[in-house]
Amino acid sequence: MINLEINKARLANNINKARENRIVLPTFAQMRDPGLVPGKIKAGLKDVGLWDVNPLNLFRISWHNEPTMQGGQYGGVNFIELPSSLTGVKARIVVLCGKWFPTGCHKVGASFGCLAPRLVTGQFDATYHKAVWPSTGNYCRGGAFNSKLLSCESIAILPAEMSKERFDWLNKIAGEVIATPGCESNVKEIFDKTWELRTTREDVVIFNQFEEMGNVLWHYQVTGKAIADAYESLKTPTSRFAGACFTSGSAGTMSAGDYLKEQYPNSKLAVGEALQCPTLLDNGFGGHRIEGIGDKHVPWVHNVKNTDLVIAIDDEDSQNLLRLFNTEDGHKYLKEVVGVPAATVEQLSVLGISGIANVLCCIKFAKYYELTENDVVATVGTDSAIMYESRIEELNEQQGKYSLLTAARDYSEHLHGVRTDSMLELSYAERKRVHNLKYYTWVEQQGKTVEELNAQWYDENYWTGIHNQAAELDALIDSFNEATGVLQSL
């Protein structure tokens, strides 16, 4: 369960700071349904850009933002549907678009889900503590952004080999940026730096997405509901919700799958990872280039017992499709040779590298289960291609200028050539094997107990108890906002 114990003195400091900086906090209910957002907030957003460092942008932590960079309001869930002409499968693949969150990534929501409980209970003191955001990229961006909105000091930790765009942006927003050795697979190095800060400094609070249950709560309540809303908006009388596929990363998004399996009991939940680092698939290790997903461990927040399938994605596929989806010749080939609708092609830039990997998971999922045109599979585009323009330039340097011939190769080899290899349907025993891998990271290295590890597996109320804390947390957020008086004064 998320600890909601109150520290009155530090809570009073947070209330005063929020009052001074004109900060109002959104509730989980408002992030799920922006129709509940106060009219005063909506009116203020008309003059605020999507990426502006403005506290009102806390109310854009939602999948329902109007898809515009300036002054947007709210609408339906932001998603695209990929046609069979592109995916090569009959199933309908639906992708929620993280591009339309502040920072251009939904991780701003997960980080808020971790910070909000500590802020409204006083477990984090915004006048004293620095918020530490360990990440393989986007989570620390979201955390640094939220910290800035809330006038808190922040420390971002991410691997040195992440994209140039991430570091350029963080250096403008975060108070401190720490680059740890390696690539997205080098999560232990991030944990080691986090542990060093935890044990040597009193002025930091660690918001580790891999273990923070606020990550679980936000995706269960907000992302899960958004995917269900998207499906309900497009289903036909013969439609079936077949399942959802998410690359692991922190595994927070997997909690959306928990929500979806409750709403659609016959659906399945698949977790993806890089073929070059097949930890879940066969206890493997290695480095890879699918930015934004960390490996060589099982996140503490992953409800493994509720996961049906492991899908490994070759990082060569996601890398080369990045160019196919974001170059003039790539677009020309897809439209004129393959016959993909122009409207779809123009939307492909909403997929960053991990989003492309998520789509490949859905394709393999659809092929494996032999899904039909009546089946709908869902995933998320965590971020967009904006964060990877330098990667496209690097690929051009390595492989040469992109052409129609290269596009034909990438389409046939890295998209339609995707097969159902390197997949594992999880039996009870296989799920237990994956779950048990948590021991080596979390009990041996990070101070968790065997008792809680076992509770995650055996206690039927462990995960549902976390999922159901939104109402209690919303009550604390409402009390916080009332105490600051900011909303009443707008």
Secondary structure as UniProt FT lines:
FT   HELIX           8..20
FT   TURN            21..22
FT   HELIX           28..32
FT   HELIX           34..36
FT   HELIX           39..45
FT   TURN            46..47
FT   TURN            50..51
FT   HELIX           55..60
FT   TURN            63..64
FT   STRAND          79..82
FT   HELIX           84..87
FT   STRAND          92..97
FT   HELIX           98..100
FT   HELIX           102..104
FT   HELIX           107..121
FT   TURN            126..128
FT   STRAND          130..134
FT   HELIX           138..149
FT   TURN            150..151
FT   STRAND          153..159
FT   TURN            160..161
FT   HELIX           164..173
FT   STRAND          176..180
FT   TURN            184..185
FT   HELIX           187..200
FT   STRAND          204..206
FT   TURN            209..211
FT   HELIX           213..218
FT   HELIX           219..223
FT   HELIX           224..234
FT   TURN            237..238
FT   STRAND          240..247
FT   TURN            249..250
FT   HELIX           254..263
FT   TURN            265..266
FT   STRAND          268..274
FT   TURN            275..276
FT   HELIX           279..282
FT   TURN            291..292
FT   TURN            300..301
FT   HELIX           304..306
FT   STRAND          309..313
FT   HELIX           315..326
FT   HELIX           328..332
FT   HELIX           333..338
FT   HELIX           342..347
FT   HELIX           348..350
FT   HELIX           353..368
FT   TURN            369..370
FT   TURN            373..374
FT   STRAND          375..381
FT   HELIX           385..388
FT   HELIX           389..399
FT   HELIX           404..410
FT   HELIX           411..415
FT   TURN            416..417
FT   STRAND          423..425
FT   HELIX           428..436
FT   HELIX           439..443
FT   TURN            444..446
FT   HELIX           450..458
FT   HELIX           461..467
FT   TURN            468..469
FT   HELIX           470..484
FT   HELIX           486..489
//
